[in-house]
Amino acid sequence: MATIFDLTENTAPDGTDRLYITDGTNDEGVQIANLLKGSGAEVPAAKITGTITNTQVGLTGAIVGTTDTQTLTNKTIQTYGITGSAAGNVGATETFDCTVANYFTATLDQASTFTFSNPPSSGNAGGFRLVLTNGGAYTITWPASVDWAGGTAPTLTASGVDILDFTTSNAGTTWYGVVVATDIK
């Protein structure tokens, strides 16, 4: 595996961003993939263009970081994880923030008013799963933006676990609430 000797980004005369990588040797056969390992750069192979000249590699295309917004097209996700958040015992109010997680666990130990915050922008679908313990033991005030099947919030388990999903595609103006399962044992 090659070691990166120099990694610089410059704008080419045609206005495109280019990432120049050299390994500090005279090996013209350096593999681009090996140079990129450990560099922090994420370069999809389909987006790489360029040539190897002596020890300098000029790359053009989309160079993105892990925090950049990315659009995936025709990709298969084989194994994945979503960010979870354990709220523990909820208080009189509880906010489920979509920038924090998309999977929440919570236990109701008193009447509570729930708020949903930071949904994706309008036109982009998003949502979260709520695994709620003892949801039927106390009164829950759901956001007015939640639409339930039949127009009524579900009856939840007083002593047990229920799973609910909430989705929106209009920036949270309407959340569709669905009971996935009740009284999970």
C-alpha positions as CSV (number, residue, x, y, z in Angstrom):
1,M,0.0,0.0,0.0
2,A,1.3,3.5,-0.9
3,T,1.7,6.3,1.6
4,I,0.4,9.7,0.6
5,F,3.3,12.1,0.2
6,D,1.3,15.1,-0.9
7,L,-2.5,15.7,-1.1
8,T,-3.6,19.1,-2.5
9,E,-6.8,20.4,-4.0
10,N,-6.6,23.0,-6.8
11,T,-8.9,24.5,-9.4
12,A,-7.9,23.5,-12.9
13,P,-7.9,26.1,-15.7
14,D,-11.3,24.7,-16.9
15,G,-12.8,25.6,-13.5
16,T,-13.1,22.0,-12.2
17,D,-11.8,21.1,-8.7
18,R,-8.9,18.6,-8.9
19,L,-7.4,16.5,-6.1
20,Y,-3.7,15.9,-6.7
21,I,-2.1,13.0,-4.9
22,T,1.5,12.0,-5.0
23,D,3.2,9.2,-3.1
24,G,6.7,10.5,-2.9
25,T,8.2,7.8,-5.1
26,N,8.8,7.3,-8.8
27,D,6.4,4.4,-9.0
28,E,4.1,5.1,-12.0
29,G,1.9,2.1,-11.2
30,V,0.5,3.4,-7.9
31,Q,-3.1,2.4,-7.4
32,I,-5.5,5.2,-6.9
33,A,-7.6,3.2,-4.4
34,N,-4.5,2.5,-2.3
35,L,-3.6,6.2,-2.3
36,L,-7.1,7.2,-1.1
37,K,-7.2,4.7,1.8
38,G,-6.8,6.6,5.0
39,S,-6.9,10.0,3.3
40,G,-10.4,10.9,4.5
41,A,-11.5,11.4,0.9
42,E,-14.5,9.5,-0.4
43,V,-14.4,9.2,-4.1
44,P,-16.9,7.0,-5.8
45,A,-15.1,5.0,-8.5
46,A,-17.7,6.0,-11.1
47,K,-16.8,9.7,-10.5
48,I,-13.1,9.3,-10.9
49,T,-11.4,10.5,-14.1
50,G,-7.8,11.3,-14.6
51,T,-4.4,10.0,-15.6
52,I,-1.3,8.8,-13.8
53,T,1.8,10.7,-14.9
54,N,5.0,9.7,-13.2
55,T,4.1,10.0,-9.5
56,Q,1.3,12.6,-9.8
57,V,-2.4,11.7,-10.1
58,G,-4.9,14.3,-11.1
59,L,-8.4,13.4,-10.2
60,T,-11.5,15.2,-11.3
61,G,-15.1,14.6,-10.2
62,A,-17.2,14.7,-7.1
63,I,-15.0,14.6,-4.0
64,V,-17.4,14.5,-1.0
65,G,-17.0,14.2,2.7
66,T,-19.0,12.1,5.2
67,T,-21.1,15.1,6.3
68,D,-22.0,16.4,2.8
69,T,-25.5,15.9,1.5
70,Q,-25.4,13.1,-1.0
71,T,-28.0,11.6,-3.4
72,L,-27.8,7.9,-4.0
73,T,-29.3,6.6,-7.2
74,N,-29.7,2.9,-8.0
75,K,-27.7,1.7,-5.0
76,T,-28.3,-1.4,-2.9
77,I,-27.9,-1.1,0.9
78,Q,-27.0,-4.5,2.3
79,T,-26.3,-3.7,5.9
80,Y,-27.2,-0.5,7.6
81,G,-27.8,1.1,10.9
82,I,-29.8,4.2,11.9
83,T,-29.1,6.5,14.7
84,G,-30.9,5.8,17.9
85,S,-31.7,7.8,21.0
86,A,-32.8,6.5,24.4
87,A,-34.9,9.1,26.1
88,G,-35.4,7.1,29.2
89,N,-38.3,8.3,31.4
90,V,-40.0,11.2,29.6
91,G,-41.0,14.3,31.5
92,A,-44.1,16.4,31.1
93,T,-42.8,17.3,27.6
94,E,-40.6,15.3,25.3
95,T,-39.2,16.4,21.9
96,F,-38.3,13.8,19.3
97,D,-35.7,15.6,17.2
98,C,-35.1,14.1,13.7
99,T,-31.6,15.6,13.6
100,V,-30.7,13.6,16.7
101,A,-32.0,10.2,15.7
102,N,-34.5,8.3,13.6
103,Y,-35.1,5.6,16.3
104,F,-36.2,6.6,19.8
105,T,-36.9,4.6,22.9
106,A,-38.9,6.1,25.8
107,T,-40.8,5.2,28.9
108,L,-43.9,7.1,29.9
109,D,-43.9,7.7,33.7
110,Q,-46.3,10.7,33.7
111,A,-48.7,12.5,31.4
112,S,-46.6,14.0,28.6
113,T,-46.9,16.4,25.6
114,F,-44.8,15.1,22.6
115,T,-43.2,17.4,20.0
116,F,-41.6,16.4,16.8
117,S,-38.9,18.7,15.5
118,N,-36.5,19.2,12.6
119,P,-38.1,17.0,9.9
120,P,-36.6,16.9,6.4
121,S,-37.5,19.7,4.1
122,S,-40.7,19.7,2.1
123,G,-40.6,17.2,-0.8
124,N,-38.2,14.9,1.1
125,A,-39.7,12.0,3.0
126,G,-38.5,11.3,6.5
127,G,-39.6,9.9,9.8
128,F,-38.7,8.0,12.9
129,R,-39.7,5.0,14.9
130,L,-40.7,5.3,18.6
131,V,-40.5,2.3,20.9
132,L,-42.7,3.4,23.8
133,T,-42.9,1.6,27.1
134,N,-46.1,2.1,29.2
135,G,-47.6,4.4,26.6
136,G,-51.1,3.7,27.8
137,A,-50.5,4.3,31.5
138,Y,-50.8,8.1,31.2
139,T,-52.2,10.6,28.8
140,I,-50.1,11.6,25.8
141,T,-50.8,14.8,24.0
142,W,-49.6,14.2,20.4
143,P,-48.7,17.0,18.1
144,A,-51.8,18.4,16.2
145,S,-49.9,17.6,13.0
146,V,-50.2,13.8,13.5
147,D,-52.8,12.1,11.4
148,W,-53.9,8.7,12.7
149,A,-55.8,5.9,10.9
150,G,-59.5,6.6,11.5
151,G,-58.6,10.1,12.9
152,T,-58.0,8.9,16.5
153,A,-54.8,8.3,18.4
154,P,-54.4,4.6,19.2
155,T,-54.9,3.0,22.6
156,L,-51.5,2.0,23.8
157,T,-50.4,-0.7,26.3
158,A,-50.4,0.5,30.0
159,S,-47.8,-2.0,31.0
160,G,-45.7,-3.1,28.1
161,V,-44.0,-2.0,24.9
162,D,-45.6,-0.5,21.7
163,I,-43.9,0.4,18.5
164,L,-45.0,3.4,16.4
165,D,-43.8,4.9,13.2
166,F,-44.1,8.6,12.1
167,T,-43.5,9.8,8.5
168,T,-43.7,13.1,6.8
169,S,-43.0,14.5,3.3
170,N,-44.1,18.1,3.8
171,A,-41.6,19.4,6.5
172,G,-43.8,18.2,9.3
173,T,-47.0,19.9,8.4
174,T,-48.5,16.5,8.5
175,W,-47.1,13.4,10.2
176,Y,-48.6,10.1,9.5
177,G,-48.7,8.0,12.7
178,V,-48.9,4.3,12.4
179,V,-49.0,1.6,15.1
180,V,-46.5,-1.1,14.1
181,A,-47.2,-3.4,17.1
182,T,-48.7,-3.2,20.6
183,D,-48.0,-5.1,23.8
184,I,-44.7,-6.6,22.6
185,K,-43.6,-9.5,24.8
